[in-house]
Amino acid sequence: MIISENFPRYTAYNPLVPVWCLTPQSKGSFHRFFDNSPVSPSGRYVAVLQMPQEERLPQPGEQAVIALIDLHTGTESPIATTYGWEPQLGANLNWGTSDEKLYYNDVAPGEWEPFCVELNLLTGTRRRLEGGIYRISPDGQTIISACMKRMRRTQYGYGVMVPDEHVPRNFGFSENDGLYMTDVITGRQRLLVSIKEVFDRAQPAIDKQSYAHGECYGFHCKFNPQGDRLIFTMRWFHTEEEQPWNMLMKRCLKFWVVTMKPDGTDMHVAVGPEQWEKGGHHINWYPDGRTLSMNLCLEGDRQLKLVRAGYDGSELGTIIEGISGSGHPTVHPNGRHILTDAYEHEQVAYGDGTVPLRLIDLKNGREQMIIRVHVGNPGTETSSALRVDPHPAWAPDNRHIVFNGFVDGTRRVFLADLAGVLDA
């Protein structure tokens, strides 16, 4: 990967690896999430979202900018605008299989129906695809997503902003909402599996009677690296409120992690509410595409551990003893290292608005704090959805990572070279 000398080095807290700031001149920039790379397939470009302001939650019809960073030249250029974003995952920017195509969410004010945009960076042409985007398949042929409008029912900061009256509710077991799939070639979307179908078909069987009187919504979804299996997470709550919003903050949610084949068959509950309620967050695929990783409390002691489980929920157990879980963990393709960050409130954070990026060596049982970055920001006092999570994500070369921080009074995006610590 070629990195221009125009990018200033980040040296705060003496990082163990080389780090560059990719957005030294712009404000409000961040990359999407920890489970896919903002770096283009060739390794030349980085796609980020720029918020119009950082002090409050966005309003319907408020526009953000999508910018492209050229790692070779050190330049940053606006390439699109979007109304379809939120402050945690932005517009869900996803690269296709080459540097030619970038995909993201948008919504037309007045219509208030999310759609996906395919932007051709060579020609500048845009194509509208049905439905929103959360993740694209490794072969670039299929897009999956839960309902981008409904996400705010369970947690602020995700999906797209539309007026409240345009957000449907799911009473009971919805037959017309769930996990959606869009064919990239045709641009057509269909409902792959409904929430009712998950409750009816997932194994081991879910006790439907316990959840009949409530509301259930889809949230995260992601393909495994091989593209032959996917994760779909669901969130359930019971409330008498006329308009329930942000139910995660009210601590009344039940969670399911469901896996299935891309045609919706072979459906399993990998982690259910009886396990999740002990404490946990941020599921992801292992490189093998058959195993899941996450932070989870296995007992009632609230001790967060790095945990693995089979896609069918089998062999649930700790990945490594003596090292606590935190943040957004990913297992490196070498199978030896786990990379993660931390929330400000977690035990491994420093209590001063800074958090570590942690590299854990499973072979020798050693943990290194490779980077320390400031994430504390005034917006968090307004809403937790405005927090800045580093979301460290591997670049396609599996050597570099991209992460977020709040440095010099604004959100910034950083790139680090981990070759020295991966090879040690």
N, C-alpha and C positions, 0 to 999 in steps of 0.2 A: 504494500500500500504506500503510495506517494503522498506525503503530507507537506504542504507548502510552509515555507519559513514565515509567511505572513501571519500565521496563527500564533498568538502569544502562548508561551508556556505557562502552565498552572503549577505553581510551586508551593502553595500554602500547605502548611503542616508536613512538608517534606515527603511527598509521595515516594513510594518505593519503585515506581515505574514512570516513564515519560508520559506527561499529560499535556494536552493542548486545549485551549478554549476555542471552540469553533464559531462562536457568536459574540465576538468582542465588541461589535458596533451596534448590534440590535438589542431590543428589549423584549421581554415576555416570551422567549423562545423555549420550546421543549420538544423532546421526541416522544413517541407514542407510549411504549410499554416494554417490559422486560422479556417478553416471549417472542418478539420478532425484531429484525434489525432495521434501523433507519438508514443503514448504509446500502447503497445500490449493489446489485449482483456483481458488478465489475470491481467494486471497491473504490470508485472515484467520487461518488456523490453521497450526500447526506440530506435527507428530507426532514424538515422540522415545521412546526406550527408556531406562529407568532400571535399571541393574544393581544387584543386591542387595549386591554387594561388588565391589571393584576390584583385589584383591591376588592372586587366583588364578583359574584357569580354572573355569568353572561345572561343576557336577556334574549328572548326570541327575536330573530332578525338582526342580531349583532354579528358583525362580520369579522372573521379572522383571516390572516394571511398565511399561505403555504409558501415556504421559501426553500430554495435548493442551494446547498453549500457545495462548492467544487473544491475537493481536497487538493487537487493539483495546483490550482491557481490561488487558492485562499480567498475566493470571492463568494458572496452570498447574494442571491437574486430572488425577488418575488416571482412566483410562477403561476399562482392562482389565488383566488379568495373563496371563502366558504362560509355559509351560515350554519353548517351542520357540524357543530363541534361542542365539546365540553372540556373543562379544565384539567381532567385527569388523563384521558387518552387522546385528546385533541379531536381530529377528524378521522382517526383510525387509518393513518397513512400506511399503505402496504405497497411494496414493490412487486411488480410482475416478475417474470423469469429473466428479464434483461433490463438494462438502463432505459429502455425505450418507454415503458409504461409504468405509471404510478396511479394508484387507486385511492379514493378518499370519499368521505361522506359529505353530502350537501343537502340542503332543504330549501325549497322556494318559499319565501315569505308570502303568505296568503293561501298557498296550497297546503303547507305544513305536513307534507309527506316526505320522509327521508328517501334519498336515492344515492346511488353510487356513481361517481364520476371516474371514467377511465381517461387519463390525460396522457396523450402521446407527446413525449418531451422532444422528439425529433421534429414533428410537424406542428406542434402546438394545438392540435385538434383535441376536442373533448367529446366523449360519448357518454350518454346517460344510460345507466343500467338500473333495472328495477330493484328496489329494496336497498337497505343499507349494507355496509361492510363492517365486519369485525375482523375476520381473517380470510386470506386467500390461500388456496391449496398450493403445495410445493410445485405442482406443474402449471400453476397459473390459470387453470381452467374453471375453477369453482370457487365461489365466495360463500361463506357462511356467516350468519348473524342471528342474534336474538332481535326482538323488536327494539329499535333504537329510541323510539318514543317512550316506551314503557319503563325503561331502565331506571328512570328517576323515581319511580314508585318505591324502589328498594334502596337506592343510594344515589345521592347527588354526585355530579361530576362526570357521569358516563353517558354515552349515547349522544343525542342531539337535543337542542333546546327548541321546543315548540310551546305555544300557549297551553296552559293547564287544561283548558276545555277540549283540547285535541288529543289528550292522552287517555286511551281506553283503559278500562279495568277488567281484570280477569276474575270473575266470580266462579267458585267451584273449579272444575277441571276443564280448562278451555280447550275447545276443539278447533279454534281458528287462530291460535297463537302458539308459538313454540320456537323451534329451530328452523330458520329459513335457509334456502340454498338458491344461489343465482348462477346460472350458466353464463360464463363470461362471453362465449361466442355469440349466443343469441340475445343476451341481455335480459332474459326472462327469469323471474323469481318464482319459486314455489315453496310451500310449507313442507319441509322434509318430514318432520314429526311434530305432532301437536303435544301440548302439555298433558292432555288426557292420554294420549298414546304412551307417553313415558310412564305415567302412573299405572297404565294397564299392562305394559309389556316388559318393563325393566325387571331384571333378576339380580339379587333376590327380590321377591315381590314386596312392594311398598304397601303398608297398611292404609288403604285409601280412606277407610272410615275415619281415621284420626285427622285427615286433612280435607275432609269434604266441605267444611264450613270455614273457608278462608280464601285467600288470593295467592296465586302462584305465577311467577314471572321468570323468563329466561334471562341469563346474564352473560358470563364469559363463555366463549366457545373457541376451540382451536384444533387444527389438524396436528397429527403427529408428524415427525420429519419424513416418514415414508409416504404420507398421504393416504394411508389405508385404514385409518381409524381417527376418531375425533372425540373431543371432550365437549360436553354441554353441561353447564351448571344452572341449577334452578334455585329460586328463593321463594319461600312461602311465609305468609303471616296471616294472623287472624286479627281483625280490628273492627271496631264499630264506628270508626271515624268516617265522616262524610267524604273526605278527600285525603287519604293517607299518602304521605310523601316521606322519603328519606328514612325508611323504616329501620335501616341498619343502625342508625343512631339511637333508636328506641329499644334496641337489643331484644327484638321479638321475632327474629327471623329463624327459619329452619333452612338448612342447605343440603343440596344433593349435588354430587359430582357423578355424572352419567357418561359412560363411553359407549360408542357404537361404531359400526362400519359406515362409510359415507352414503350407503343406501338406506340407512336407518335401521338395519337389522343387527342382530347379535348385541342387544342392549343390556348393559350391566350397570348397577350402582357400585361405583368404586369406593366412594366415601359417602355415608349417609348422615343424617342429622344427629343420630345417637352418638356418633363419634365426633362430629364437627363441633357439637355444643360444648365439648370439653375445652375448646379453644383451638383456632387454627386459621390459616389463610394461604392463598396463592399457590394453587395447583399448577403443575406444568408437566410436560412429557419428558421422560428420559430420552437420550439419543436412540435407544433401542426401539422406541415406539410402542413398547408393550408395558412399560413401567411408568408410574406417576411419581413425582416428587412434590412435596409441600411442607409447610410448617404446620405442626400438629402437636397437641397435647395428648399423649396416649393414655394418661391417667388423669385423675381429678386434681392433680397438684398444680395445674396451670404452668407447668414447665414446658415451654415451647421447644420442640425438637425438630431436627431435619429428618423427615420420614419418607419412606417409599411404600408403594403398594402396586399390585398388579392391576391391569385395566379392569379386571373383574372383582376387585376388592380383596383378592387373596394376598397372603404373605405380607400383611401390613406390619411394618416394623421400623425401628430406628436405623438410619443410614450410618450414623457414626455416634458413638457414645462420648459424653464429656464436652461436647460443643453444642451450644444452644442454637436454635433456629432464629431467624429474623428476616424481615424484609421480603425480597422477591428472589428466591433461589432458582438457579439454573445449573444443571449438570453439564459440564463441558463434554464434547464428543469423545475426548480421550478417556472418559469414565473415571478419571482420577481426581478431578477438581470440581468443586462447587463454588460458584460465585453468587454473592448476595449482598444486599445493602441492609438498611435498617430504618425503622420509623424513629422519629424523635423520642417517643415515649418508651421504646424498648430498652431492655437492660444493657445491651451492647452499645447504645448511643452515649454521647458524652454529656448530655444535659445542658449544653450551651448553644443549641441550634445546629450543631454539626453532627454528622453521622459517618460511620465507616463504610467503605466498600471492602468486603471480607472475601478472601480467597482461602478455601479450605482444601487441604491436601488429604484425600482419603487414604492414600498409601501410607503416609507416615503419621497421620493423625494431627497434623500441625495446621494452625490457622494464622494467616497474615492479614494485618490491616494494611492494604496496599495504598488506599487513598482515603483521605478525610475531607469532606466537603460540607459547606454550610447549606442548609436547606430551610432554616427558620425564616419565616417571612410574615409581614403584617397581615396579609390576606387570610391566613389561617385563623386569626382572631374573629374574622367575619364568618367563615365557614371552613370546616375541615376539608371540604372538597377542593379548597384552594391550596392545600398543602403541596409542597414540592417533594416528590419522591424521586430519588436518583434513577430508579428503573434500569439498572445496568443491563445492557443487551449486547450479545456477541455480534461482531461483524461477520460477513460471510467467510472471511479467512480464518475464523475461530482463534484469532490472535489479538485483535483489537476489540475494545468495547466502547460503547457510547453511553453516556449517563448525563443526568440533569443535576443542576445545583442552583442555589440562589446566592449569587456572588455580586458584590458591588451594587446592591440594591435592585437587582432584577433577576429573572430566570435566564439561565444560560445553559448551553449544551457543550459537553466536553468529550474528548476522544483520548483514550489511553492505550498504550502498547504494552501488553502483558507477556510478551515473549520471554523476557528475562526471568519472570517468576514461574511461568509454565514449564520451562525447560530446566529449572533448578533441581 
